[in-house]
């Protein structure tokens, strides 16, 4: 089955979130980093990290998955969903060829 690509955006609960996280929020965001690392290592996550938008930082990632349902499952299991929200969009991605 050919992979589908999705852009995911972690929308913080407030514009200043990256600068004024509470101690509890910092713990959750550390869990969030650990959570996504495993999928980065597996190749499901193509790229992920904070976007330093001057209007307010947010998280962004690109996923290579089998289905939209997989995206939903990954997002719903992310610890950060307890304090932030996600948006996701299907991408028509150009990716390196696996055959040469």
ChimeraX commands (.cxc) that place a marker at each C-alpha (Angstrom):
marker #1 position 0.00,0.00,0.00 radius 0.5
marker #1 position 1.29,3.43,-0.93 radius 0.5
marker #1 position 1.87,5.78,1.99 radius 0.5
marker #1 position -0.30,8.82,2.54 radius 0.5
marker #1 position 1.25,12.00,3.85 radius 0.5
marker #1 position -0.32,14.32,6.38 radius 0.5
marker #1 position 0.69,17.65,7.85 radius 0.5
marker #1 position -0.12,17.88,11.53 radius 0.5
marker #1 position -0.25,21.13,13.49 radius 0.5
marker #1 position -0.24,21.23,17.28 radius 0.5
marker #1 position -2.15,24.38,18.17 radius 0.5
marker #1 position -1.23,25.65,21.64 radius 0.5
marker #1 position -3.89,26.53,24.17 radius 0.5
marker #1 position -2.68,30.16,24.18 radius 0.5
marker #1 position -0.35,32.27,21.98 radius 0.5
marker #1 position 2.23,32.59,24.77 radius 0.5
marker #1 position 2.30,28.86,25.56 radius 0.5
marker #1 position 5.90,28.30,24.44 radius 0.5
marker #1 position 7.11,31.06,26.77 radius 0.5
marker #1 position 4.98,30.62,29.87 radius 0.5
marker #1 position 4.27,26.90,30.28 radius 0.5
marker #1 position 3.44,25.81,33.80 radius 0.5
marker #1 position 5.54,23.07,35.38 radius 0.5
marker #1 position 2.75,20.58,34.66 radius 0.5
marker #1 position 2.58,21.67,31.01 radius 0.5
marker #1 position 6.37,21.28,30.71 radius 0.5
marker #1 position 6.10,17.68,31.93 radius 0.5
marker #1 position 3.36,16.95,29.40 radius 0.5
marker #1 position 5.38,18.50,26.59 radius 0.5
marker #1 position 8.41,16.39,27.52 radius 0.5
marker #1 position 6.15,13.32,27.31 radius 0.5
marker #1 position 4.98,14.64,23.91 radius 0.5
marker #1 position 8.59,14.74,22.66 radius 0.5
marker #1 position 9.27,11.20,23.88 radius 0.5
marker #1 position 6.00,10.00,22.34 radius 0.5
marker #1 position 6.80,11.28,18.84 radius 0.5
marker #1 position 10.46,10.16,18.94 radius 0.5
marker #1 position 9.44,6.51,18.63 radius 0.5
marker #1 position 7.51,7.26,15.44 radius 0.5
marker #1 position 10.37,9.34,14.09 radius 0.5
marker #1 position 12.65,6.35,14.65 radius 0.5
marker #1 position 10.15,4.08,12.84 radius 0.5
marker #1 position 9.89,6.39,9.82 radius 0.5
marker #1 position 6.22,7.22,10.39 radius 0.5
marker #1 position 7.22,10.79,11.23 radius 0.5
marker #1 position 9.14,12.39,8.38 radius 0.5
marker #1 position 9.85,15.62,10.29 radius 0.5
marker #1 position 8.48,17.20,13.46 radius 0.5
marker #1 position 9.20,20.16,15.70 radius 0.5
marker #1 position 8.25,23.62,16.83 radius 0.5
marker #1 position 7.70,26.39,14.31 radius 0.5
marker #1 position 9.00,29.69,15.65 radius 0.5
marker #1 position 6.28,31.86,14.16 radius 0.5
marker #1 position 6.59,35.44,15.49 radius 0.5
marker #1 position 2.82,35.46,15.96 radius 0.5
marker #1 position 3.02,32.45,18.27 radius 0.5
marker #1 position 4.97,29.21,18.13 radius 0.5
marker #1 position 3.21,25.96,17.26 radius 0.5
marker #1 position 4.17,22.37,16.57 radius 0.5
marker #1 position 4.29,20.97,13.05 radius 0.5
marker #1 position 4.97,17.53,11.66 radius 0.5
marker #1 position 4.76,15.47,8.50 radius 0.5
marker #1 position 3.54,11.90,8.81 radius 0.5
marker #1 position 3.82,8.99,6.37 radius 0.5
marker #1 position 0.92,6.70,7.22 radius 0.5
marker #1 position -1.40,4.08,5.79 radius 0.5
marker #1 position -4.65,5.94,6.48 radius 0.5
marker #1 position -6.36,8.94,8.02 radius 0.5
marker #1 position -7.46,6.65,10.84 radius 0.5
marker #1 position -3.80,6.10,11.71 radius 0.5
marker #1 position -3.30,9.88,11.94 radius 0.5
marker #1 position -6.28,10.18,14.26 radius 0.5
marker #1 position -4.98,7.34,16.45 radius 0.5
marker #1 position -1.50,8.86,16.68 radius 0.5
marker #1 position -2.88,12.27,17.61 radius 0.5
marker #1 position -5.32,10.93,20.17 radius 0.5
marker #1 position -2.54,9.04,21.99 radius 0.5
marker #1 position -0.22,12.06,22.17 radius 0.5
marker #1 position 0.06,13.35,25.77 radius 0.5
marker #1 position -0.03,16.95,24.45 radius 0.5
marker #1 position -3.66,16.50,23.37 radius 0.5
marker #1 position -4.59,16.96,27.05 radius 0.5
marker #1 position -3.58,20.63,26.92 radius 0.5
marker #1 position -3.48,21.58,23.23 radius 0.5
marker #1 position -5.39,20.85,20.03 radius 0.5
marker #1 position -4.42,19.30,16.70 radius 0.5
marker #1 position -5.26,20.10,13.11 radius 0.5
marker #1 position -4.25,17.77,10.30 radius 0.5
marker #1 position -4.38,17.93,6.53 radius 0.5
marker #1 position -3.66,15.48,3.74 radius 0.5
marker #1 position -0.57,16.38,1.72 radius 0.5
marker #1 position 0.30,15.66,-1.87 radius 0.5
marker #1 position 3.96,15.18,-0.97 radius 0.5
marker #1 position 6.98,14.84,-3.21 radius 0.5
marker #1 position 9.25,12.32,-1.52 radius 0.5
marker #1 position 12.53,10.70,-2.48 radius 0.5
marker #1 position 12.21,7.62,-4.64 radius 0.5
marker #1 position 12.97,4.35,-2.87 radius 0.5
marker #1 position 14.13,2.73,-6.11 radius 0.5
marker #1 position 17.19,3.90,-8.02 radius 0.5
marker link #1:1,2 radius 0.2
marker link #1:2,3 radius 0.2
marker link #1:3,4 radius 0.2
marker link #1:4,5 radius 0.2
marker link #1:5,6 radius 0.2
marker link #1:6,7 radius 0.2
marker link #1:7,8 radius 0.2
marker link #1:8,9 radius 0.2
marker link #1:9,10 radius 0.2
marker link #1:10,11 radius 0.2
marker link #1:11,12 radius 0.2
marker link #1:12,13 radius 0.2
marker link #1:13,14 radius 0.2
marker link #1:14,15 radius 0.2
marker link #1:15,16 radius 0.2
marker link #1:16,17 radius 0.2
marker link #1:17,18 radius 0.2
marker link #1:18,19 radius 0.2
marker link #1:19,20 radius 0.2
marker link #1:20,21 radius 0.2
marker link #1:21,22 radius 0.2
marker link #1:22,23 radius 0.2
marker link #1:23,24 radius 0.2
marker link #1:24,25 radius 0.2
marker link #1:25,26 radius 0.2
marker link #1:26,27 radius 0.2
marker link #1:27,28 radius 0.2
marker link #1:28,29 radius 0.2
marker link #1:29,30 radius 0.2
marker link #1:30,31 radius 0.2
marker link #1:31,32 radius 0.2
marker link #1:32,33 radius 0.2
marker link #1:33,34 radius 0.2
marker link #1:34,35 radius 0.2
marker link #1:35,36 radius 0.2
marker link #1:36,37 radius 0.2
marker link #1:37,38 radius 0.2
marker link #1:38,39 radius 0.2
marker link #1:39,40 radius 0.2
marker link #1:40,41 radius 0.2
marker link #1:41,42 radius 0.2
marker link #1:42,43 radius 0.2
marker link #1:43,44 radius 0.2
marker link #1:44,45 radius 0.2
marker link #1:45,46 radius 0.2
marker link #1:46,47 radius 0.2
marker link #1:47,48 radius 0.2
marker link #1:48,49 radius 0.2
marker link #1:49,50 radius 0.2
marker link #1:50,51 radius 0.2
marker link #1:51,52 radius 0.2
marker link #1:52,53 radius 0.2
marker link #1:53,54 radius 0.2
marker link #1:54,55 radius 0.2
marker link #1:55,56 radius 0.2
marker link #1:56,57 radius 0.2
marker link #1:57,58 radius 0.2
marker link #1:58,59 radius 0.2
marker link #1:59,60 radius 0.2
marker link #1:60,61 radius 0.2
marker link #1:61,62 radius 0.2
marker link #1:62,63 radius 0.2
marker link #1:63,64 radius 0.2
marker link #1:64,65 radius 0.2
marker link #1:65,66 radius 0.2
marker link #1:66,67 radius 0.2
marker link #1:67,68 radius 0.2
marker link #1:68,69 radius 0.2
marker link #1:69,70 radius 0.2
marker link #1:70,71 radius 0.2
marker link #1:71,72 radius 0.2
marker link #1:72,73 radius 0.2
marker link #1:73,74 radius 0.2
marker link #1:74,75 radius 0.2
marker link #1:75,76 radius 0.2
marker link #1:76,77 radius 0.2
marker link #1:77,78 radius 0.2
marker link #1:78,79 radius 0.2
marker link #1:79,80 radius 0.2
marker link #1:80,81 radius 0.2
marker link #1:81,82 radius 0.2
marker link #1:82,83 radius 0.2
marker link #1:83,84 radius 0.2
marker link #1:84,85 radius 0.2
marker link #1:85,86 radius 0.2
marker link #1:86,87 radius 0.2
marker link #1:87,88 radius 0.2
marker link #1:88,89 radius 0.2
marker link #1:89,90 radius 0.2
marker link #1:90,91 radius 0.2
marker link #1:91,92 radius 0.2
marker link #1:92,93 radius 0.2
marker link #1:93,94 radius 0.2
marker link #1:94,95 radius 0.2
marker link #1:95,96 radius 0.2
marker link #1:96,97 radius 0.2
marker link #1:97,98 radius 0.2
marker link #1:98,99 radius 0.2
marker link #1:99,100 radius 0.2
view
